[in-house]
Amino acid sequence: MRKLASFVAGLLFGLGLLLSGMANPAKVIGFLDLAGAWDPSLALVMAGAIGIALLPFAWAKRRGRALLDAPMQLPQKRELDGRLIAGSLLFGIGWGVAGICPGPAIAMLLGGHWQIVLFMLAMLGGMLLFSALERRRAC
């Protein structure tokens, strides 16, 4: 049942990305182009997503276990640190340069564009580098 729920959640997320235009790099770059022909439509998509997520997150905070009886795993850390800020900057720069982030990249992977494959390889490389640095930091 957990795998089915994960599949349905991923399918809904991917469809939402495609329908909202978040998987269109030109639309994302238009949203990020504050000095040019700014496209505010993705701000509305993000605001709607945050608004919809508020109730389930409030509900989840009051529960110890998820609907499918798995332990509830919500973020505990609240303070900002240099690692979070640096990671956010790297993510933002990559998003601005490529016009795409990990979720839409996965949704677009079967579209036949070599740029998405290159993006995914770079993303996986960054994940591997992070894991190696974390292991080194733990020693």
C-alpha positions in Angstrom: 0.0 0.0 0.0 2.9 2.4 0.8 4.3 1.9 -2.7 1.0 2.6 -4.3 0.5 5.7 -2.2 4.0 6.9 -3.1 3.3 6.2 -6.8 0.0 8.2 -6.7 1.7 11.1 -4.8 4.5 11.2 -7.3 2.1 11.0 -10.2 0.0 13.9 -8.8 3.1 15.9 -8.2 4.4 15.4 -11.7 1.1 16.2 -13.3 0.9 19.3 -11.2 4.4 20.4 -12.4 3.4 19.8 -16.0 0.0 21.5 -15.8 1.4 24.5 -13.9 4.2 25.2 -16.4 6.9 24.5 -13.8 8.4 21.9 -16.2 8.9 24.6 -18.9 12.3 26.1 -18.6 11.3 29.2 -20.6 8.4 29.9 -18.2 10.6 29.4 -15.2 13.3 31.8 -16.6 10.5 34.3 -17.4 9.5 34.1 -13.7 13.1 34.7 -12.6 13.6 37.6 -15.0 12.6 40.4 -12.7 14.3 43.1 -14.8 12.8 42.0 -18.1 9.5 40.5 -19.2 8.6 39.1 -15.8 6.0 36.3 -15.7 4.3 36.2 -12.3 2.2 33.1 -13.0 4.6 30.8 -11.2 4.4 32.9 -8.1 0.6 32.2 -8.1 1.3 28.5 -8.5 3.7 28.5 -5.6 1.4 30.6 -3.4 -1.4 28.1 -4.2 0.7 25.1 -3.4 1.8 26.6 -0.1 -1.8 27.5 0.8 -3.0 24.0 0.1 -0.1 22.5 2.1 -0.7 24.5 5.2 -3.6 22.3 6.5 -2.0 18.9 5.9 1.2 20.2 7.6 -0.7 21.5 10.6 -2.5 18.1 10.8 0.8 16.2 10.5 2.4 18.2 13.4 -0.3 16.9 15.7 0.2 13.2 14.8 2.9 10.8 15.7 2.3 8.5 12.7 1.4 9.0 9.0 -1.8 7.6 7.5 -0.1 4.4 6.4 1.3 4.0 9.9 4.9 5.1 9.1 6.6 7.4 11.7 5.9 11.1 11.0 9.2 12.7 9.8 8.9 16.4 9.8 11.9 18.8 9.8 13.1 19.6 13.3 15.8 22.2 12.6 14.6 25.8 12.6 17.8 27.9 12.6 19.6 29.2 9.5 23.3 28.3 9.1 26.0 28.7 6.5 25.4 25.3 5.0 21.7 26.0 4.4 22.4 29.4 3.0 25.2 28.1 0.7 23.0 25.2 -0.5 20.1 27.6 -1.2 22.4 29.8 -3.2 23.7 26.9 -5.2 20.2 25.7 -5.9 19.0 29.1 -6.9 21.9 29.7 -9.2 21.3 26.3 -10.9 17.6 27.0 -11.1 18.3 30.4 -12.7 20.9 29.1 -15.2 19.0 26.0 -16.3 15.4 27.1 -15.7 14.7 23.8 -14.1 14.9 22.1 -10.7 14.9 18.4 -9.7 11.2 17.7 -9.7 10.4 19.0 -13.2 13.7 17.5 -14.5 12.4 14.0 -13.5 9.0 14.8 -15.0 10.7 15.9 -18.2 13.3 13.0 -18.4 11.3 11.0 -20.9 10.8 14.0 -23.2 13.9 13.3 -25.3 15.9 16.4 -24.5 19.6 15.8 -24.0 19.8 18.9 -21.8 17.6 17.2 -19.2 19.9 14.2 -19.1 22.9 16.5 -18.7 21.1 18.3 -15.9 20.2 15.0 -14.1 23.8 13.8 -14.4 25.1 17.1 -12.9 22.4 16.8 -10.1 23.5 13.3 -9.3 27.1 14.3 -9.3 26.3 17.1 -6.9 24.5 14.6 -4.6 27.5 12.2 -4.7 29.8 15.1 -3.9 27.7 16.2 -1.0 27.6 12.6 0.4 31.4 12.3 0.1 31.8 15.7 1.9 29.4 14.6 4.6 31.2 11.4 5.2 34.5 13.3 5.4 33.0 15.8 7.8 31.7 13.0 10.1 35.2 11.6 10.6 
